[in-house]
Amino acid sequence: MQVLFDLGVEHGERTEGCGQWPGTVERLEADVLPHMGWNTVRSPTNSTLFAGLDADTRFYSCTRTRCGAGSWSRASRSGHR
């Protein structure tokens, strides 16, 4: 999924993505990687993807990467949901 963002950084190499979603995907800074567990998600207001789900709904995740800060807020403003 990270190929859909503007840019990806892995092992110090920066690679352009498709640019469908704004933001940079890079290594998650965490004590233990991969980060695994049940987590809540902060979605943009009026997200069609998360429509009808309670704010405290938990999703299982297993990841080593994250999107750069503010990616989703920029995506919301540009109409991506």
MOCOR-V45105 format. One line per field, one symbol per residue. ss: DSSP state (A for helix, B for strand, O for the rest). psi: psi as a letter, one per 40 degrees, with the letter a starting at -180 (. if undefined). burial: 1 if it has 24 or more other ideal C-beta (glycine too) atoms within 12 Angstrom, else 0. A space follows every 50 residues. Layout:
ss=???
psi=???
burial=???
This chain:
ss=OAAABBBBBBOOBBBBOOOOBBBBBBBOOOOOOOBBBBBOOOOOOOOOOO OOOOOOOOBBBBBOBBBOOOAAAAAAAOOOO
psi=ddeeidiihhfehhhiadedhiihhihhhidhiihiahiihhiihfhdde heiidehiihihieiiiihedddddddeeh.
burial=01001111100000001000111111000000000000000000000000 0000000000000011110011001000010
